[in-house]
Amino acid sequence: MEKFGYLVCDSSSPGEFLYINPSLFLNIIECVQNVVLRKDISDKRIVYFKILNNCEIVQYIHNDVPEECFGFCQLHRTDPNDRFKVFFPNKNLFVNLLDCVLEARYIISDEGDCPRFQLQFGYFKLLTDDELVKLFHL
């Protein structure tokens, strides 16, 4: 499954983002290349993220270090062979993953005709510079 994406952030509002790229990427290199090729966002603050797996979700729920680095999105695909498309019903970042999960519970899908198995929530963590560079070498 694709697990990497990026946000375009407003430097004056650290707890919010302006835009999330509508597609996820299989690896971080693809994701960064997409940003580099897009000239329309070159002057914006770009932040990369990773969709968390179930084990990571449980780990971060129990983490007490508050930082605005978690968010959620809806992942949708019409064919199991297609890449997930990303929709963001909420443009806020959360200081802990539990608050993020609780907020996501109240979101109603905009994709009414989408079968439930094809619509999922993705919880993500913003990558630090160190985490990003480490992923380049995996």
C-alpha positions, 0 to 999 in steps of 0.5 A, spaced: 500 500 500 502 507 498 504 510 505 507 517 503 504 524 502 505 531 503 502 537 505 502 544 503 502 548 510 501 556 511 507 558 516 503 563 520 498 557 522 502 551 525 496 547 527 493 547 520 495 545 513 492 548 506 492 542 501 494 535 501 496 532 495 490 527 492 495 521 491 499 517 496 506 514 493 509 507 494 516 510 497 518 517 499 523 518 493 517 518 489 513 523 493 519 528 494 520 527 486 513 529 485 514 536 489 520 538 486 517 537 479 511 541 481 513 549 480 506 551 483 508 550 490 516 551 490 515 557 494 510 554 500 512 550 506 512 542 504 511 537 510 512 530 508 508 524 512 507 517 513 501 513 513 501 509 520 500 502 520 496 499 526 502 497 530 504 504 529 497 507 531 497 503 538 504 506 539 503 513 538 496 513 542 500 511 548 506 516 547 505 522 551 510 527 547 505 533 545 507 536 538 502 538 532 504 532 528 498 527 527 492 528 522 487 524 518 485 523 511 480 519 507 483 514 503 478 512 497 479 507 491 474 505 486 478 499 484 483 494 488 488 495 483 488 503 483 492 507 488 488 510 493 486 517 492 486 522 498 481 526 501 481 531 507 475 532 511 479 536 516 485 541 515 487 540 522 493 537 525 493 534 532 498 534 538 496 527 539 494 521 535 488 519 540 485 526 539 486 525 532 482 518 532 476 521 536 475 527 531 475 522 525 470 518 528 465 524 527 466 525 520 461 523 515 464 520 508 463 525 502 463 519 498 456 516 498 456 511 493 463 508 495 463 501 498 465 501 505 471 496 504 474 501 499 473 507 503 478 508 509 481 512 514 488 513 514 492 516 520 498 520 519 505 522 522 509 528 519 516 526 518 521 530 521 527 532 517 531 526 520 526 521 519 525 523 512 533 523 510 533 516 514 527 514 509 531 516 503 536 510 505 532 504 506 
